[in-house]
Amino acid sequence: MSAPTAVDAASGPAPLQTEYAFVLPRGLVEEDGTVHRDGVMRLATARDEILPLRDPRVRENEAYLSIVLLARVLLRLGTITEVHAGIVERLFAADLAFLQDLYRRVNQEGHTLAAVTCPSCEHDFQVDVAGDVPGES
């Protein structure tokens, strides 16, 4: 699998991907035991990055910026379609780190692919760090 290119000589510019499906490493666990692991993140806008700076929680604690920012760009987490800061706060640290990395990848690099090398055979290849999407292979 290769990274998407901006221009394909045969078909012209590639369409802009604005939403990225992902699967969390652990998942948000509800009180009833329901686990939400799959979700969708959209590309951030300039407004998404500016408005959280006015948030009183961010002004009080700069580390809260990633919580507010992720809450703005997460379209869905499992069956939860109204993702807010309180939802993001309840994520396990591993899931928060995963989403922060995914945010950086899709907004700075434009894709979720990472170049890796097999430690045994030293073969170079790419993996999709967004995780396995249920129903796809």
N, C-alpha and C positions, 0 to 999 in steps of 0.2 A: 504494500500500500504506500503510495507516495503522497506528500503534502499537496493540498490543492494549490493550483497556480492561478495567478490573476488573469492570465490570458492563455487560452488554448488556440493555437494557430488554426485549427480546423473549424472550431465552433465560436470563436470570439471570446469576449470576457466571460469568466465564470460568474454565476449568480452569487451575490453576497449572502453568506450564511449568517443569520442573525440569532438563531437559537441553537443550543447545544444540549443534547440529552446526556445524562450522566447517571452513574450508579455509585452511591456512597460506600465507603469501605465498611462502615458499621451500621449507620442508619439512625434515624430519629425514632425513639421508642416511646410510644404513648402509654398512658397509665393502664390501659386494657391489654397491653402487650403487642399491639399492632406496631409493626416496624415499617417505616417509610424509607426506602433506599433509592429508588429511581426518581429522577426529577429533570427539570429543564431550566437552563440559565440562558438569558438573552444577553446580547452585547450591551455594554454600558454606553450611555450618552454622556455628553459633557455635563448636562444637568444632574445626572446620577452621581457624578463625582464632586460637583460643587455643593449641592444642597445639604448633604450630610455634614458639611463643615459648619453649618449654622445650627445643627442639632445640639441642644444643651447637654445631652449625654456625651457627645463627642468633645464638646468644649471642656467638659469636666474630666474626661478621660480619653485621650487620643486613641488608645487601643480599641475603643468602641467603634471607631470609624469603619472597620471591616465588617462589623455586625450590621450596621445600618446600610452600608453599601451593598452587601450581599442580599439583605432583605429587599432592596429595591430591584435587583436583577434576577432573583429567583422567581420564575413564573409558576413553578409547581414543585412540590416535594411529596412524592407518593400521591395520596388523594387530597392533599392540602393544596388548595389553589390560592389562598390568601396568606402568603408567606410574609411574616412581619418579624421585627427584631426579636420579639419574645420566642418565636420558633427557632431562629438562628441561635439564640442564647442556649437553647436546650440541646444543641448538637454536641456529640462527643468531640474532644479536641482533635482527634484524627480526621473526623469529617469536616471540621472547620478548616483545618490545614489543607485538606483536599480541595475544598471549594475556593479557598484563597489562591491556590496554585492554578486551578481551572480558570478562575477569573483572569489571572495574569496571562495565562496562555491564550485564551480566546480574544482578549482585548489588546494584547500587545503583539502576539504572533499570528493571530487569525486562525488558529487551528488547535486541535487537542492531541496532536501527534508528538511523540518524543522519540528521538534517535537513541537506540540502545545497542550494546554489543554483548553477545553471549560470552560469559566468562569461560566456558569450556572450549568452544570452537572458534571464538573470536569473530563470528559472523555478525555483520552490522545489519540491523533492520529497524523498522519503526513499529511502535505500539500506540494504540489509542488510549491515552491516560484517563479518558472519561469513563472507562469501565465497560463491561458488557451490558448492552441494552437487552432486557428480557425479550425473547422471541427472535433475536437475531443471532447469527453465527459468525 
